[in-house]
Amino acid sequence: MEFEAFTASALADYLGGIAEVRARLDDSSDLDIAEVGDGNLNFVYFVTNARERERSVVVKQAPPFLRLIGKNWPLSCQRMDHEVAALRRFGALCPQHVPKVYYADQKRYLMVMQHLAEHRILRQGLIDGVTYPLLADHMATYLAHTLFYGSDLFLAPDIKKEAVGRAVNAELCKITEDLVFTFPFEDHPSNVYSAALPASALERLRTSEPLRLVAADMKWAFMNHAETLLHGDLHTGSIMVNERETYVIDSEFAFYGPMGFDIGALIANLLLAYFSRDYHGRLNDGDPHAYQEWLLDQVVRIWNGFSAAFLKLWREHESRSGRRFIGGAADSRTVDAYRAHFMRRLLADTLGFAGCKMIRRIVGMAKVAEITRIPDAALRAQIELRCLHCAEVLLVQRAMLTDIEQVSMLARDTLREAAASR
């Protein structure tokens, strides 16, 4: 049967037949229902008791196609199974930062989940120049717990391998492999370019051997390094915030992959917000500098906070379990040296993935609002060029950028050099 999105009345009738949802809404006979999905993949509905507004849920349903494109891009509805499983797993590991799943229907590829009515999408908050005092600490905690507890550093080898097999998400991984690591580096019809972006910038992506080699390395790591269960699409549109709380949503791309991919995706989006602040900051308050510095502080604090929390979990687990990742007669100095080596490699991976993510948002199919909302084509192109320059350095020099503060310096230097050349 051909897929049809729910009408409001049909969804109300459907929810009225689910006892646990009916109890949560208290009265399913008088519901306000609005379809609010503005993403690339799914239909999303806010369902609210018309008389008791605090009683509400979110309903998310996967159509058998990529919503951004339509029926010309078929897509398995089973991505909803991956999202539900990931939300439940991440929710068990970090419940304070993951919304609750109340109900899942495998036949309709649908779930009913917690409505974060007092929160907003982080991307919009960043465009508006809102500071969130707990954001960095919350995201560092989320990343440390989800990445550590899904890895071989915590799981027994047989449990980990079984988990990898259950989490294979081939169709959505293929989308990432194409849209992040392949198409932006070639003249592909799915690419969408800003009208004023110089042809030389596009040609550089297609012909620079050092850049293309490193992008291929990152693609290989994404496809083959099954280090931990990832969110798989951790951008600022997948985070909901207020001044007190932070929640990570939209985990349909979840799979076992390289740890640095989730961290890199988040850092990439913060850097895109940083460079685009030259427009949004002048539009809103006339001076982008203070908020740009806050954004860079988030980059530094998220990495440093994640690193500290991850290492703490690692040490505590080895102390409790008596099982060290380095076997044999390794002394504490060797163990500490390996941990430091592990984190340096993870930072290099993180920066490489951040570079790829930034490039795809400038030249690939799916854009980010902080860039597309710049109406002046020439100014937008200037900002896009800065993003591309920063991204290339992150990729090509990822092994030489040995601490996160150097990334902040790179971003500042990119802006200063751009200002000096005007």
C-alpha positions, 0 to 999 in steps of 0.5 A: 500500500502506498504511504500516506502521511497521517491527517490530524484526525487519523493520527488522533484516532490512532493514538487513542487506541494506544493505552500508554499514550492515551494515559499520557495525554489524559484525554485523546478526544480533544487534541491539537496536532501539528505537522512540524517536520522540517528535516530531510527524512521524516514526518514529525507531529506535535500532539497536545491535549487542547485543555491541558497543554502540559500533556503532549508528545511527539510522533515521528514516522518514517516514510519510504523515501527521503523527504527532502527529495520525495518519492524519487529517492526511495529509502527503507522505513527500517531507519525508524527501528535504528532510531528507536534502538539508539534512543533507548540505548543512549537513554540508558547511558545518559538519561538526562540528555536523551528524550524518552521513547514512550511507544514504538510501532514497527509495522507503521515505522513510528514512535511516540516520544517525549515532547521537549516543549520548553526547549528549542533547536540549538541551531536557531538559538545560535543564529539568534545569539543565545548563550547556553551556560550548560551546553558544553558541559552537557554535550561533553557528558553525553559524548563521553558516556555514549562513546565510551560505553559502546566501545571495546574499552567497556564491552566484552569483545563478544558483546561488542561484536554482536552489538555491531551486527545488530546496528548495521544501518547500511542504507543511511550510512551510504547516504553519509558516504556519498553526501559527506565524503564523495559527492562534495569532492566531485562535480556531482549533480546533487551538489548545490553551490552558492551563486557567488562562490568562486569556481576556483574554490570548487575546482580546488575541492576536485583537484587538490591531491592532499585534500582528496587523499585525506578526505578518502582516508576519512571516508575509509575510517567512517566505513571501516572503524566500528569503534562505538555506537554513534548518533551518526548525525550530531549537528546543531539541528539535532540538539534541543536546549534551554538554559537548564537542559540539553537533549540530543534527538534524531538518531536514525543514522546511528551505527557502529563507527569511528568515535571522532565522527560524532564529535567532529560533526558537532565541532563542524557545526559550531565552526559554521556558526562561528564564521556565519556570525559575521553576518548574523551578529552584525544584523542582530547587535552590530558586533559579532566578536563576543558571541564568536568567542563564546562559540569557540569557547564551546568548541574548546570546552566540549572537547576538553570536557569530553576528554576528561570525562572519557578518560575518567570513565576508562580509568574507573572501569579498569579499576573496577573490572581489573581488565586493562586494554593493554595486556601483559606486564604493562606498568602504569606509565605505559598505560597512561602513555597509551591513553594519551596516544589514543586521545591524540589519534581521536582528536586527529580523527575528530578534526578530519571529520569536522573538515569533511562535515563543513565542506559538505554543508557548503557545497553539498545537498543539505545546507545549514540555515546560518549560511543559507539565510544570508541574503547578500550573495557576495557576503555569503560567498566570503563566509563560505570561503572562510569555512572551506579554508578552515575545513581544508586545514582541519583535514590536511593538518589534522595530525599537526593540530595536537590540542583543541586550542589550536583549532580556536587559533585557526578559526581566529586566524582565518577571520583575521586573514580574511579581514586583512585581504579586504 
